[in-house]
């Protein structure tokens, strides 16, 4: 039951949740370099510089933003820790510089939008002002022998990053100031308040670099805890850091029409290791305030289940945690099915280990999970030969634990061909792969464990038939369904074609004004992103409310009630969009909200920002991530949200993607496990569920509504779908959101093979599938090659709900029912099937409350 809070003061749950984030956040930070400068014990004063010192970024922009009561900046966090900041004049001067730069930037955007006939609020989505150059003197802070420079970068939904100074690269000002501070101060640390890759070229002499990241509400407090030694960092990179030109995905990235995924399965470390290209920081890398030794142990086999044991020893004097990573190198008998040098098979984070303390860890997985997809036979195949198992704490720091030898080829799954044709042949490495001096000897002397191919089963899939029409029945009340007196099928039989259509088009409003159906589109939860239909007359049908994520809930902070319905007192959209308004417009909005607040009781919805997706994954800790999901579930229950439009779990194919901060990793196993963990946390709460997104291959924001990704079926299955498969099979998410982009010439939400054959038939997903917002209309200019998606095509594909629901969606579905020449012609049975799934989810998530 929703609780309405009319007390403006900070609530107990807010403090509890902020304390939890602060406690967990250090495990998400990655220490990239340290010459002993950190931790800064007994720190009394600090010269604090950089764009992220006071203008700290808690998380990216767009739908992933969270409207918190307050979040702690790095400056504030240090001062709360009792540290004197001696460079207030510099920070004040920088505030003036960036304020002027933002004003000029957004005024120009607004003028351009007006000239193009676009809505200025929509036109600004995801666009960031590039960090300017400036001249502010670096006066040495009084009584400080320590300097900290906090370098920040922001990005967001709707726009990609660029390899230019002020974005991925550093500006002349930043390079100049960081180098000078490093020379001037006895102790110096560079702190990166970023959500993705930053090019540190030119800073090779900087010996202490902390990847703080963007940690939500407690960012500044957690930063102070780690800098001063109250806590220690124990995160590991989930994306390889390398020069941007070294990523194979850089070529062609940002094309508004077509992106060719020519690298195939060789994404991230799979590419760098297989081509022996040296990264700046490898996948899985991260230091601590102590050192560790990972010693491979035994390899055990039970049927097809493999267990790899290892011993982790803290070889330093400080406390810390390490991550043990197990990789496998699959046999390549004739390279007709090329494999990467290695791929992640499992991982585990240790407990806290004191200096000299050891822990034995065990990682278990099935050999069948290491199979490769063979497009020729449409099957997952384990090829006979030796599977080398490697143990370490980064992809470039492993040693052979043992070899599993498979006696014969095994088909683990026989499937259908899906996804269409990419139009090209995937890249295959031709030169020598990465190696290390001891590797050949370790392989030659490794213990070999044999597995009989007969012990590994072959799984066949039964694909869906076309649905049968549900017989028409006389009308009765939804309450009879909720109480169990009548069946859901019987209720579906009472509905007209129009009613069925309403169920499949979100809340639906007879309006062509897109601002009415994005951002603050819910009539039952102030500031929520959307909800299911109100259009079924006479039924009092409950609605599912949907709140944005994935760094917490994005709701309006204050609202009133008008006729029992919440009315937001301010928009839930983030500060990036509000920047498009003039000072006069903002003042008028504030005045209207003040007038409304005087007339009615004001209620409050202050939510907690958790670490961004990349930071959560950098913990490599399922339990930590589940705790964050539990926190979000708490607030969903409190405020009345049924569906959290998260987690976002697309593959970090390129550092240029503007939404990488929302995503977990370049590796699908890691992404799938982290998504499953946060889903389990949310699902502990009655009436609350996650919406895993964006299904699939949402790896570019440029022209995202009309951008086509050409991908081979093997790469699609092994890289871009695998994480979703892991999450679906291990955590039972209730909803899935499809992506904006096309895959091999057809929108993801309109692909029957993707939404029904793979998701439902092969993986057993039994929940609700919805689109991302306005995929059928688009909030930007139309593409010049590909059309918008079709709402009728969504229904035909098994994508049940087109969000948020606009008049053209209803018309498209009704036309498809009556017109056999429609590209996605529909039967009533197919429409009933999708409508039934919507009703089933309403019953599942609101049924218990409905009966109270």
N, C-alpha and C positions, 0 to 999 in steps of 0.2 A: 504494500500500500504506500503510495506517494506521501511523503512528509513535507509539509510546507513550513519553511523556516522564516519567521518574521522578525527575528533578532539579528540586527546588523553586525553584532560582535562575532569575533572568530569562534567557531564551534569546536568542540572537543575532537570531532572526527578529522577536522582539517589539520589540527596539530599532530594528531596520531599519524595521519597519512604523510605529512611533510617529514616527520621524524623517521618514518620507514624509508622514504626515498633517500633521505640524507644518509641513513645507515647503509643502504644497499649501493648507493652511487659509486663509492670508490672501487667496487669490483667491476665497474664498467669502464673505468679510466685505463688508458694504456700509456705506460711510461716508455717512450721511444728511445730516449738517451738519458744517461745520468753519469756524471763524473764524481758523484758523491755530494753534490750540492744539495740534493733533496734526500731526506727531509730537512727543512729549515728549522731545526730545533732551537728553542729559546729565542724565536723571532720577536723582536720588540717593535721594529719599524721597517717599512719597506717603501722603496720608490716604485710606484705602480704606474705603468704606462700601457698604451695600446687601445685599440678601438673596442676591445671586449672587456676592459677593466670596469668601466661604469655602464657602458652600453652592452652589457652581457646578453647573450642570446640563450634563452632557455630551451628553444626548439624551433623548428622551421615554420614556414608560413602556410597559409591555405587552410584546407579542411583539417590538417593535422595540428593546428594551433589549439591552445587551451586557454580559456579566459580565467586566469587565477586571480585571487584576491591580491596577491603580492608574490613576487619571487625574488630571491636573494641574488644580487649581483656579486661579482668577485670582490669589488671594493667593499661592499657592505659585509660580506662574509668575513673578510680579513679584519675589519673593524670590530665586528661582533666577537671575534676571537681574541680581541685585546691588542691587535697590531695597529700601530699608527701609520697612516698613509701620508707620506710627506710631499706628495706631488699633486695637491689639489688644484694648483694653478694650471698645470698642464691638462688635467682632466676637464677643467672648466673650459679651457680654450678649445679642446677637441670637441666638446659638446656644441660649441658655436659653429665649428667647421662642418660637422656632420649634419646639423640642423639645416644649415643653409644649402648644403648639397642635396639633401632629401627634398627640400621645398622646391628647388629648381627642377629636380628630376621628376617629381610627381606633377608639377605644373605642366611640364613639357608632355608627359604622358597624357594628361587630361586634354591638352590642346590637340594632340594627335588623334585621340579617340573621337573627339568632337568632329574633327575634320573628316574622319572616316565613317561617321555616323554610328559609332559604337557606344555602348554603355561604358562610361569611364570606370565604374567600379569593377566591371568584368574585365576590362582591358588591362587593369593593373595586376591581375592575379599572377602571383609568382614572380613578378618583376622586381629586381633588387637594384638599388643604387650601387654602382661600382665604387669601391673604396677610393676616395680622392687622394691626391698628393697635397701636402701642406707643409708650411714652415712654422713649427712650434718649437721654441728652444728647449733643449733637454737640460734644464738646470738640475744639477745633482741635488737630490733630496737631503735636507738637513738631517744629520745624525743617522743616516742610513748607509750601511755598507752592502745592502742587498737590493737588487732590482728584479722586478717581475714584469714581463711584457706579455699582455694577453691579446692574442691575435684572433679576431673573430671573422667568420664568414656565415652568411645566411643564404638560404635558398628555399624554394617552395613549389607547390603545385602550380602547374600551368606554364612554367618556364624552365629551361635548362641552364646549366652552368656553362661558362666559357673559359677557354685556356688563355686568359688575358690577365694582365696586372689588375689587382683589385678583386679578382675572383679566384680562380685556381692558382694563379701566380701572385707573387707579392709585388706591391708597388715599390717605386723608388724610395718613397718615404719610409716604408716599413723596413726594407733592407738596410737603409742608412741608419735608422734609429736603433734597430736590434743589434747591428754590428757595433755601433758606438757604445751602447749600454753594456754590452758584453766586455768591452775593453775598459770601461770606466769603473765598473763596480767589482768588488771583491767576489761577490756571489751573484750569479745571474741565472734566471730560469725563464725559458720561453714556454708559455701555456697556450695551447690551441683550443679555442672555443669554437670549434667547427663541427659540421655534420658530415663531412666527407673529406676527400683528399685535398691537401694543400701542398703546392710545390715549394719545397724548402731550398731550392737551388740558390746558392750564394750564402747559405748559412751553415756551411760545413764546419766552421769553427765553433758553432754553438754546441756545447757538450751536454746540456740539460734541456730536454724537451718533453713536456707532459701533454698528452692528448687528453685534455679535460672533456671535450665533447660538449654536448648540450643535454643537461641532466634534469631539466624540469624545474620544479618549484624550489628545490634545495641546491641549485647549481653552485651558488656562491659559498654556502656553508660547507658543502662537500669539498669544494676546491680548497678552502682554508684548512679543513681537516687533513687533507692529503699533503698540502704544502708544508704544514707545521708538524707533521708526523703523528697527529692524533689518529689517523687512519693511513692505510697504505693502498696503492693501486695494485690491482691483480687482473686487469683486463688484457685481452689478446685481440689483435686485429682480425676482423672478419672479411676484409677486402685487401688484396695486395696493393701496396703503395709503390708506384713506379712512375717514371716520366710519362706524361699523358700520351706522347707520341708512340710509346712502346705498346700500348694496348691495341690489339687488333680491332677492337670495336670503335676506335677513334675515326677510322676511315669511313666516311659516309654518314657519321652520326649527325643528326639534325636535319637530314633531308626531309622536306615537308611531305613527301609523298611515299617514298619507299626506302626502307632500310634493309640491307642484305646481311643476314647473320652468317657471313661466310666462314667465320671461325668455328662454326659447328659446336661441338662439345668442348672445344678448347677455350674455355672461359676462365679468366682469373688465373689462379695458380696452376691450373691444368695447362694453360698456355705457357706461362713463364717457365715452369719446370720442364715441360716437354720440348721446348725450344732452347733451353739453357740460356734464357734471358734473365740477367741478374736484376732483381727488384731493389728498390730502396729499402723497403721493409717487407718481408715475406708474410704470406697468409699465416695467421696463428701466432704472430710474434708479439711479444710484450715482456718488458722487464718488471722488476719489483724492487723493493728496498732490501731485498736479500737475493740469494742465488740458489738455483736448484739443479739437481742432477736427476735425470730420468733414466732408469736402467731397465731395459727390456727383460721380461721374465719368460715364463713358459707360455706355449700356445696349446690349448686343449680343444678337442673336437668331440662333440656328442651328436651323432647323426650329421646334420648340416650346420649345427650351431657351433660357432667358433667363439672361444673365450681367450682374450689376450690379457696377460697379467704383466704388471710393471711395478717397479718400486720407485717412489719419488722421495728424494732426500733434500731437506733444506741444508745447504752447505754454507750458509752465511750465519749471521748472528741475530738478525731481526726476524720477526714473525712474517709470514706470508702465505699465499696460496698459489698453486700452479695449476695449469691445465695439461692433462695428458691427452695427446691426439694420436689416434691410430689411423694410418693410411694403408692402402693396398695398391700393389702394382699387378695388374692382370696380365696373363700370358698373351702374346701376340704371335700365333703360329705362322701366319702368312701376311699379316697386316691388312687383310681384306676387311677386317673390322677393327680399325685403329683405336688404340686405347691411350689415355694420358699416362705420363710417367707414373703418376700416383693420384689417388682420390681419397677423400676422407671417408672412413668407415665407421668411426665412433669417437667419442670424447667424454671426458669426465673431469670435473674440477675437484681438486683435493680439499680436504678440510684445512683449517688453519694449522700450519706447522711451525713450531718454534725452531730456533737454530739447532741444527743437529738431529732434528726429529725426522722420521721416515714414515711413509704410508704405502701400503700395498694396495693397488687399485686393479680392478678387473673390468674389462669392456667386452660385451657380448653382442654378437650380431649373427645373422644367417648368411651363409655363403650365397644364397639366391639373391640377396640384396646387392651383390656385386656384379650382377649380370649386365651385359650390354645389349642394347636394342639393335637387332638386325633388320633393316628396312626390307631386304630382299625377301625374307620369310615372314615378316610382320610378327616377330617373336623376340622375347628376351632370351638371350643365349649365354650360358656359361661355357666358355671354350676350355677344352682339356688342357692341362698343363699346371705350371707352378704359379701360385698366387703369393707374392712376397708381402709379408705384413711388417709394417714399419711403425716404430713407436718413438715419440718425441714431444717437444712442446712448441714446434712451429714446422711449417712445411719444408724448411731448409735446415732443420735440426732434428733429424730422425736417424734411427738405427734399426737394423733388421732384428725382429723378434722371432721370426720363424717363417716357414714356408708351408702352405697348404697345397697339396698336389691332388688335382682332380683327375680321375682315371679316364674320363671320356666326356665328350660334349653333352650338355644337358639343355634342353629347352625348358625354361622355368615357367613361361607364360606364352600361350598362343593367342594372338590378338588380331584385331582388324587394323588395316592401314587407315590412318587418320591424318588430318591437318592439311591435306593438299600438297602441292609441289612447290618447292622453293625456286626452281628454275636454274639452279647452279649446283656444283659439286662442292661439298664442304672441304675446308682446309685440312691437310694432313701434314704433320711435321715431317721434315725430311732429314734434318741433321741430328747430331747426337743430343740426347737429353741431358739434363742436369745429373751430376754424380758427385761423389765425395771420395776422398782417398781410400777409406776403409770399405767401401761398398762391395767391391768384387769379392774381397776376402770374407766379409760377413755373409754374403749369399752362398759362397762355396762351402762354408762351415756351418750354416744354419741347420737347425733341426727341421726335418721334413715330416709332416703329418699327412697321411693319405686319407682321402674321402672317396668312397665308392659313389660313382655317379647314380647308381640305383637308389641311393638314399634320399635323393632330391626329387620331389614331386613336380609334375607338370600341371599347371593350373590353366584350365580353359574357362572362357567367359561366355555367359549366355546373354546375348544382346537383346534389347527391348523390341517387342512387337508394337505395332500401332495400337493405341488404346481403344477400348470399346466405349461407346457412348453410354453414359449413365441414364437410366430410364427416368423420364419426367414424372414427378410426383406432386401431390397437392401441397401448397405452402403450409409451413408450420414454423414455430419460433426457434431462433438460434438457442434460446435458453434450454430447449429440449435436447440439443446436441451437447451443450456444456454440462448438463446434468446426467448425460449418458442414456437418456430415454430414447433418443433417435440417433441414427448413424450419420456420419459426415457425408457419405455417398447420397443418402436420402435427401439431405439438405441441398447438396449440389444439384440434385434433380429438380428442385423447386425453382431454380434461378433462370431468368431469361438470358438471352444472349447479351443484352446490354449489361445486366448485373454481372455476368461472368467477365465481361470486358472491363468493367469498373474494378473488379478485384485484381486485374492484371496490370493496372496503370496507376499504381501508387495512390496518393490521396486524391488526385485529380481536381483541378480547378479550371473553370471556364475562363481562362485568362491567357493571353499571349505575352504578358509581362513576365519575363524570366525571373525578375527580382522577387516575384511573389512565390516562386517555387524553389528557390535555393537559399541556403543559409538559415533563415528563420522560417522554415516552411511548415512547422508543426503547429497545430491548433490545440494540442494537449500537453506539450512540453516546451516551455519557452526557450527558443533558440535551437531546438533540435533540427536535424537536417531534413527530416521527412517522416512520413507515416503511411500506413495503409488506408484504404478507402473509407470515406464516410457516406458513400453514395447509395448503399443498399437500404432502401427506405423501409421503415417499419420494423427493423430487426434489432436495433440497438446493438449492432455488432461491435465488439471491442476493436480497437486499433492497436497495431504495433508501432511504437515510437522508435525512431532511429536517430542516434546521436553520433556525430563525427568522432574520429580518432585519428591516429593511433597512439598519441602521447597523453591520453586522458580523454575526458568528456569535454566537448565544445558546446557549451550552453550559454544562454544569456545570464548574466550575473544577477540581474534584478528584474522583477516582473510584478504586475498586478493581476487581479482577476476581474474580468468583465463578463457577467453572466455565467460565472463558473469557468470561463476559459482564460488561460494565461495570456497576457499581453506584455511582450518584452518592453522594457524601458530603454534598452539600447540594443544594437545589433550584436549578434554573436560572432559576426565576421571579424577577422583579426585586424591588427593595427596596419598591416600592409594595405588593406582595402580602405580603411578609414583615412589613410594618407591622401587619398584622392579628393577628399572634401576640402573646401576652403575653410579658413578659420571662422568665417561668418556662418557657413553651413553647419559646422560642428557646434558652434554656439547655439544655433537655432534648434538643433537636435537635442542638445542638453536642456534647453529651456522647455521644449515639449515634454521631455521625460520628467522634468521637475514638476511641471504643471500636472501631469498624469499622476505622479507619485503623491501629490498633495491630496488628490481626490479619493484615493483608495489606499488600502493596506499594501505595503511593499513586502515582497518575499524575495529570498536570497538563495542563489545557487552557485556557491563558490566551489569550483572543482580543483583537483590536484593534478599538476602536470608531472607525469612520470618521465623517465629518460626516453629520448627518441629511440626508434627501433634499432638503429645501428648500435647505439650504446647498450641496449639490453642484450643484444647478441654478443657484444664484446665481453660480457660477463662469462659466457660459455657455461652458464649455470641454470639448469632447468628449474630448480627450486626457487631461485631468486626471481626469475621471470614469472613463475606462477604466483608468487607473492604480489607482484605488480598487477597481475590480472585480477587477483583477489581484491586488491585496493580499488580497481576500476569497477568491479562487480558490486562492491559496497556502495559506491556512489550511484551506480545505475539503479540499485534497489531503492536508495534514499530518494532520488529525484524522479524515478518512474520511467527510466529508459529500458526498453526491451532488447533492442539490438544495438550493439556497438559496431560501428562501421570500421572495423579493424579486427585483426591485425593486417597491416600491409606487408606482403611477403614476397614481392617480386625480386628477381635476381639482380644484384648489382653488376650488370653487364659492363657498364662504363661509368667512370667517375664523373662524366659530364651530365648524367641524368639528374634533373633538378629535384627528384623525390628520393634520391638514394638515402637521405637521412631517415626516411620512414621505413626503409627496407632493412633487412637483417644482414645479408651476406651475399658474396659471390658464389657460395657453395649451397646446393639445394638441401643436403642433409642437415646442415646447421640451421638453415632457414626454416625447414620443416619442423625440427624439434623445438625451436624457440616459439614458433607460432602455436604448436601443440601445447606448450607449457602455459602460455598466456591464455589460451582458450580454456584449458582446465581450470585456471584461476577464476575466470569470469563465470564459467558454467556452474561453479559451486553455489551460485546465488539464484534463488527461485525467480523464474520469469526473465532471466537474463541470458544472452547468448552473443557470441561473436559473429562477425561477417568477414570471413577470410577473403582477401582481395589482393590484387586485381587480376582476375583469371582470364587471360594469361598474357605474359610477355609485354607488360606495361613498362617498358624500359626507356622511354623517351617522352618528354612533355611537349616538345615542339610539334604544333599542329596535331595534337593528340587525338582529336576526334576523327581525323581523316588520314591517319598515317598507317601505312601497311608494312608489316614486318614479314619478310620472306625468310622462313626458317625450315630447315630439314626436319622430317619427322623424328629422326633420332635425337637431334638437339632439343627439339620441343619436349620429347618424353624424358630424356635423361637430365636435362638442365632446368628448363623453364616450367615444367609441370611436376617434377619430382617432389619439390617441397610441399606443394599442395597435396599430393598423394600421401605423403607422410603424415601431414596434419589431419587429413580426413580419416585415415585409417587408425590413428592412435589417439585422437582427442574428440572425435564426433562433433565437429562444429555444426551448428544448425543452419547457417546461411552462408552463401558464397556470393560475392559480387564480381560480375564479369568486367572486363576492361574496355576502354574506349577504342583501342586500336583494332586494325584488321590483322588477320594472320593469313598469309598466302592468298590475299585477294578477297577475303570475306570477314566481316566484323566478328570478333570473338563471341559476342552475345548472340549472333545469328548462326553460329556453327553447331549444328546438331551433333557432329562427331565429337566436339569438345565438351559440350554441356551434358549431353545424354550418354553417348557411348563411352567416353572416358570417365567423366565425373560420376555418373550414376551406375552404369553397367559394370565398368571395370573396377572402380574403387568402392562401390556400394554406398555412395552418398545418398541419404534419404531425407534431406532437408529442402530448403527453399533457395532458389537462385534469383538474384535481382541484378539489374544493370547498374552501372555507375550513372550519375545524374546527367540527364539531357543528352545521352548518346544518340538519340534519334533526332535531335534538333541542333545541338551544339551551341556553346556559348561564344564561339569565336567565328571568324569568317569561314565560309565553306571551302572545302578542299577543291583543288583544280583537277584531281584525277579520280578520287574515290567518293562515293555517295555517303550520306549518313546511314546509320543502321535503321532497321525496320522494327517497329513494335510487334507486328505480326510475325516477323522473322524470329523475334525473341521467343514468342509462344511456341512456334513450330520447333525451335531448337531445344526447348525445355527450360529456357530462361523465363521463369514464371512471372516476374514482376518488372515492368518498365518504370523506372523512377525518373523524376518525382511524379509524373503523370500530367500530361498536357493534352489539349484538345486534339492535336494531330495524331497522337498515339491511339486514342480511342477510335478515331476515324479510320486509321490504318487497319486496326484489328477487325472492325466491323466490315470494312471493304473486303478483307481477305476471307471472311466467312461467306460472303455472298458472291465473290468473283473468283471462279476457278482459274482465271488467267493471271491472277495476282502472283507476283514472284514467290510469295510465301503463302499460298492459299491454305486456308485452315478448315478443319472439320470442327463441329461442335464438340466432339469427343476430345480433341486435342486441347481446345480452350477449357473444357471442363477439367482436364487433368492439371493444367497450371493453376486454375482458380482453386481447385481442391487443395493443392499444396499450400497456397496462401492461407486458406482457411485452416488447414491442419496446423500451420505454425501459429496462427492466432490462438487456436485451441490449446496448443502445447504450452505457449508462454503466458497466456492470460486465463486459461481455464480454471485453475485453482482459485485465483482471485475472484473470478466471475461467480464462483459458487459460494464464496464466503458470505 
